[in-house]
Amino acid sequence: MDDIWHLLFYFLIYAFIGWLWETIYCSLKERKFVYRGFLFGPYCPIYGFGVLLLLIVLSPLKENAVALFAAAIVMMSLLEYIVSYVLEKIFHQRWWDYTGRWGNINGRIAVVSSLFWGVMSVLVIYCLHPWVIELADTVISVGMWIPLVAGLLVAIDAIYTITRMVGFSKFL
């Protein structure tokens, strides 16, 4: 198992990659720049947490791509559903809505997106994560303070944003 510094780095890098993916995808779809996520900085924590969950819980399935794919569909869909529900209950907003898509459940998850998460999970485990491990090793060898400082900035951003949004919700 990786140490806390590697896990923090993985969270940060995958949260950034998720933000980048979402921003590019939504911008192309809307044909204009769309800033994704609810935090100020360029990261979507659901991707960071999702990949950490994938690495920690599903790594024993690494030898069986089909089992990994199937388990990732279930786990990532459950994560997406729970996060959507919690964000809506706390902030009275939806950051994504699959209503109208085939096989959706309360607009929070849908079959196509769940299949996408399964495919992406397999690609992360087999293709991307070995590269991220090398990058993490390099960055952490320079200084463990790098992921620590980046993590603190994300935490400050999250506290500030959530405090501001909860205050705004109460104001409304």
Backbone torsions as a table, in degrees:
resi	resn	phi	psi	omega
1	MET	NA	143.6	-179.6
2	ASP	-74.5	155.6	177.4
3	ASP	-77.8	173.8	-175.9
4	ILE	-61.0	-32.8	-178.1
5	TRP	-68.7	-40.1	177.5
6	HIS	-67.5	-43.1	179.6
7	LEU	-62.0	-41.4	177.3
8	LEU	-63.1	-43.6	178.5
9	PHE	-62.0	-44.0	179.4
10	TYR	-60.0	-45.2	178.3
11	PHE	-56.0	-49.7	-176.6
12	LEU	-63.1	-45.8	-176.2
13	ILE	-67.9	-40.5	-179.8
14	TYR	-75.0	-30.6	173.7
15	ALA	-64.8	-38.4	177.0
16	PHE	-69.3	-46.4	179.1
17	ILE	-60.0	-40.3	177.4
18	GLY	-62.7	-42.7	177.4
19	TRP	-62.6	-43.7	179.8
20	LEU	-61.3	-47.1	178.4
21	TRP	-58.5	-50.4	-177.9
22	GLU	-61.9	-43.3	-178.3
23	THR	-64.8	-45.0	179.3
24	ILE	-65.6	-49.4	-178.6
25	TYR	-58.8	-50.0	-177.8
26	CYS	-69.4	-34.7	178.1
27	SER	-66.4	-42.6	177.3
28	LEU	-65.3	-41.6	-179.8
29	LYS	-63.2	-41.0	-178.4
30	GLU	-88.3	-10.7	-178.1
31	ARG	61.4	30.3	173.8
32	LYS	-159.4	163.1	-178.7
33	PHE	-66.8	128.7	177.4
34	VAL	-125.1	119.0	178.3
35	TYR	-84.8	120.4	-177.8
36	ARG	-98.7	155.0	179.1
37	GLY	98.1	166.9	179.7
38	PHE	-112.5	-4.7	175.5
39	LEU	-90.7	163.4	-178.2
40	PHE	-67.9	-43.6	-174.5
41	GLY	-78.5	171.8	-177.1
42	PRO	-83.2	73.3	178.0
43	TYR	-160.4	146.6	174.1
44	CYS	-118.8	103.4	-175.6
45	PRO	-55.5	-28.8	-179.0
46	ILE	-59.3	-34.3	177.9
47	TYR	-70.7	-42.1	178.1
48	GLY	-61.1	-48.0	178.6
49	PHE	-66.6	-39.2	179.9
50	GLY	-60.5	-44.9	-179.7
51	VAL	-71.1	-37.6	175.5
52	LEU	-59.8	-43.8	177.1
53	LEU	-60.1	-44.3	177.6
54	LEU	-58.6	-48.9	-177.9
55	LEU	-66.0	-39.6	-175.6
56	ILE	-80.0	-46.0	-172.7
57	VAL	-86.4	-41.2	-172.2
58	LEU	-99.6	0.5	179.4
59	SER	-57.5	-30.9	176.6
60	PRO	-62.7	-18.2	-179.8
61	LEU	-91.0	5.7	-175.3
62	LYS	-56.3	-32.0	-177.7
63	GLU	-75.6	-11.4	-178.5
64	ASN	-127.5	97.0	-174.7
65	ALA	-61.3	-35.1	-179.2
66	VAL	-68.4	-45.2	178.0
67	ALA	-64.4	-40.6	177.3
68	LEU	-60.3	-47.5	178.7
69	PHE	-57.3	-50.8	-177.6
70	ALA	-64.0	-46.0	-179.9
71	ALA	-65.7	-36.9	179.1
72	ALA	-65.6	-39.0	177.2
73	ILE	-57.6	-49.2	-178.0
74	VAL	-64.6	-50.3	-174.6
75	MET	-66.1	-45.5	-178.1
76	MET	-69.8	-35.2	177.2
77	SER	-66.2	-40.5	177.1
78	LEU	-63.8	-43.9	176.9
79	LEU	-60.0	-46.9	-178.6
80	GLU	-62.2	-41.1	179.9
81	TYR	-64.2	-49.6	-177.6
82	ILE	-62.1	-45.6	-179.0
83	VAL	-63.6	-42.3	177.9
84	SER	-59.6	-45.4	-179.3
85	TYR	-63.2	-48.3	-177.6
86	VAL	-64.5	-45.2	179.4
87	LEU	-60.7	-41.2	179.6
88	GLU	-66.1	-41.3	-179.5
89	LYS	-67.7	-38.2	-178.3
90	ILE	-77.8	-46.3	-170.9
91	PHE	-107.1	-4.4	179.9
92	HIS	57.4	37.6	177.9
93	GLN	-140.6	157.9	173.1
94	ARG	-116.9	129.0	178.5
95	TRP	-90.0	-17.0	172.7
96	TRP	-151.0	153.4	-178.5
97	ASP	-150.0	115.3	-179.6
98	TYR	-96.3	13.7	178.0
99	THR	-54.8	134.2	-179.0
100	GLY	95.2	-16.5	176.6
101	ARG	-87.7	145.1	-176.8
102	TRP	-60.7	135.8	175.8
103	GLY	72.1	23.2	-179.9
104	ASN	-79.5	152.6	174.8
105	ILE	-119.1	109.0	-179.4
106	ASN	54.0	25.1	179.9
107	GLY	71.8	1.2	-175.5
108	ARG	-89.2	-35.1	176.2
109	ILE	-138.4	160.8	177.7
110	ALA	-150.2	160.0	-174.6
111	VAL	-58.2	-48.9	-176.5
112	VAL	-62.9	-42.9	179.4
113	SER	-66.9	-37.3	178.0
114	SER	-64.1	-41.3	175.8
115	LEU	-63.0	-39.6	177.2
116	PHE	-59.6	-44.6	179.6
117	TRP	-63.9	-35.3	176.4
118	GLY	-63.7	-46.5	178.9
119	VAL	-63.2	-46.5	-178.6
120	MET	-63.7	-35.6	178.5
121	SER	-63.6	-42.8	177.9
122	VAL	-64.6	-43.3	178.6
123	LEU	-63.8	-39.0	177.9
124	VAL	-61.8	-50.3	-176.6
125	ILE	-62.2	-46.3	-173.0
126	TYR	-88.9	-31.8	-172.7
127	CYS	-109.9	-50.2	-171.7
128	LEU	-84.4	-42.6	-172.4
129	HIS	-62.8	-36.9	175.9
130	PRO	-57.2	-38.3	177.1
131	TRP	-67.7	-41.0	179.9
132	VAL	-64.9	-36.8	176.6
133	ILE	-59.7	-46.6	178.7
134	GLU	-61.8	-42.6	178.7
135	LEU	-63.1	-43.8	179.0
136	ALA	-61.6	-45.0	178.5
137	ASP	-58.4	-43.0	-179.6
138	THR	-65.0	-49.4	-178.0
139	VAL	-63.3	-45.2	-177.4
140	ILE	-68.4	-30.3	176.8
141	SER	-67.5	-28.1	176.0
142	VAL	-72.1	-40.6	178.8
143	GLY	175.5	129.1	178.4
144	MET	-67.1	-17.2	-179.8
145	TRP	-66.7	-22.1	-176.6
146	ILE	-64.5	-55.6	177.3
147	PRO	-67.1	-28.7	178.5
148	LEU	-63.6	-49.2	-179.9
149	VAL	-63.8	-44.3	178.8
150	ALA	-62.3	-41.8	178.3
151	GLY	-63.7	-40.6	177.3
152	LEU	-63.7	-38.8	177.5
153	LEU	-63.9	-41.2	177.0
154	VAL	-64.8	-42.4	179.5
155	ALA	-62.9	-43.2	178.0
156	ILE	-62.7	-44.7	177.3
157	ASP	-57.7	-47.1	-178.7
158	ALA	-62.6	-45.9	-179.9
159	ILE	-62.0	-46.9	179.8
160	TYR	-61.1	-49.7	-177.0
161	THR	-63.8	-47.0	-178.5
162	ILE	-64.5	-43.5	178.1
163	THR	-60.0	-45.5	179.9
164	ARG	-63.7	-43.7	-177.6
165	MET	-69.9	-39.5	179.0
166	VAL	-66.3	-41.1	176.6
167	GLY	-62.5	-40.5	178.8
168	PHE	-65.8	-41.5	178.4
169	SER	-61.9	-42.0	178.4
170	LYS	-65.5	-37.5	178.5
171	PHE	-61.2	-42.9	179.7
172	LEU	-67.9	NA	NA
